[in-house]
Amino acid sequence: MVKSKRWIIAKIFDGEPKKDDFKLVEEELPPVKDGEILLEALYFSVDPYMRAFDLSGLVGQQMVGSQIAKVLESKHKDYKLGDLVMGYFGWQSHSVHHGDEPCSLGLDSKIKPYVLPDIQGLSPSLGLGFLGMPGNTAYFGFLEICKPKAGETVVVNAAAGAVGMHVGQIAKIKGCRVIGFAGSDDKVEWLKKEIGFDAAYNYKKVDIDKALAESAPNGVDCYFDNVGGEMSSIVMNRMNHFGRVSVCGAISSYNDAVKPKATLVQGMVNRSELKIEGFMVYRWEERWLEGIKQNIQWIKEGKLKYQETITKGFEKIPQAFIEMLEGKNFGKAIIKA
Ligand code: NDP
């Protein structure tokens, strides 16, 4: 019998998540039946959606989340011993799953587990970041919705995070001018020096409107919005005619039970004929591999730099989750089992 450690949701989050919102338990796994696989988690992902989605129906159940896991036993033809698998198996060290079934654990994800494609010697942890869901969020959410053209000005926020730093670099690959907003001076320096952003600002310290007047005197053409709220109203009010806004997330208000109000944008949207479109990345599920392959190629060509903040130890998953929401991560927040 294999034992599995699992993090259970002990309480509904109230404001910022806290360590005692989670409880660690251990249980024996059932034997593997036909069609099933036994997995050992190697890497876990902590993501903002875990705070954004309503998990209240899951109190007392295992915490949701994706992981890269190794196949220890297989009774499914598509998986063999030692395969590395990406799946939404939750915060558990070992698990038994049916190889064909999505592991949504109550979320609206239909994503089935899949064996990682050949990632050409790169770290398997990237299957949760640049070569996984956040990477495809940047690739499809930016290119398909913003449709950037060379010479245009792009603004992205949460710019030193997994999706944001990736979007900014794709914008540079496409010949755009890139302005980023992030939450610390270290992040801002890093975006400019290491990732090649044309301008970057600490949104906690600057007047965002003045920063845009300085760095985008001719206006903003594309806005990739990870943050929402008043920052977005300010950026949108500086957009050019036929500007495009890709609404990826609204992390500035995920902890708020009562959502804050922001300055009206409709006048500007109307006058400047802006296109604003929200998306969920699994819209492009059919093209999943295309995004991964393109991102591998850009990494191999040296055009795309990836960054991960790796926390070690299964016991530290809640802490890593809390710290990611606090902005302590550079690039993708990962936990190594
Ligand atoms: P990140 O790696 O960017 O981590 C979250 C970051 O958000 C933190 O590092 C922090 O950076 C920033 N942040 C936290 N609170 C605030 C705040 N109040 N105002 C501004 N920034 C804040 O996470 P991801 O890259 O995984 O996700 C980024 C966004 O993309 C999120 O909104 C997420 O929900 C969304 N998303 C949407 C998907 C979709 O399908 N639509 C798929 C994946 C992600 P800082 O130090 O800069 O504050």
Boltz pocket constraint, residues with backbone or C-beta under 6 A from the ligand:
constraints:
  - pocket:
      binder: B
      contacts: [[A, 46], [A, 47], [A, 48], [A, 49], [A, 52], [A, 133], [A, 134], [A, 137], [A, 158], [A, 159], [A, 160], [A, 161], [A, 162], [A, 163], [A, 164], [A, 181], [A, 182], [A, 183], [A, 184], [A, 187], [A, 225], [A, 226], [A, 227], [A, 247], [A, 248], [A, 249], [A, 250], [A, 251], [A, 252], [A, 253], [A, 279], [A, 280], [A, 281], [A, 282], [A, 323], [A, 324], [A, 325], [A, 326], [A, 327], [A, 328], [A, 329], [A, 331], [A, 332], [A, 333]]
      max_distance: 6.0
